Amino acid sequence: MPITTLAHLSELLQRLPVGQSRAIPYSVYQVLFPPGEPDEGARVLAFRFAGEHGCVIENQPRALQVVFTKKTSHPVAPREKAS
């Protein structure tokens, strides 16, 4: 089943075993983290999302994909915005 929402990606990353990876093509990355690669804002959001799911993220421009790799089963808690 293709990834179409952040909720779906979140579920997949939560179930991903430590050490395993999940690649998503740039076309999907663009939908999930607009406007997509190479936007710095999209990269920041994707990096934060990965950390919240115990993953690191790797951009693979030659393959036109972004890879999430599970590094820990204890993800980083999301930071609250300062008011």
Buried (B, 14 or more C-beta within 10 A) or exposed (E): EEBEEEEEBBEBBEEBEEEEEBBBEBEBBBBBBEEBBEBEEBBEBBBBBBBBBBBBBEBEEEEEBBBBBBBEEEBEEEEEEEE
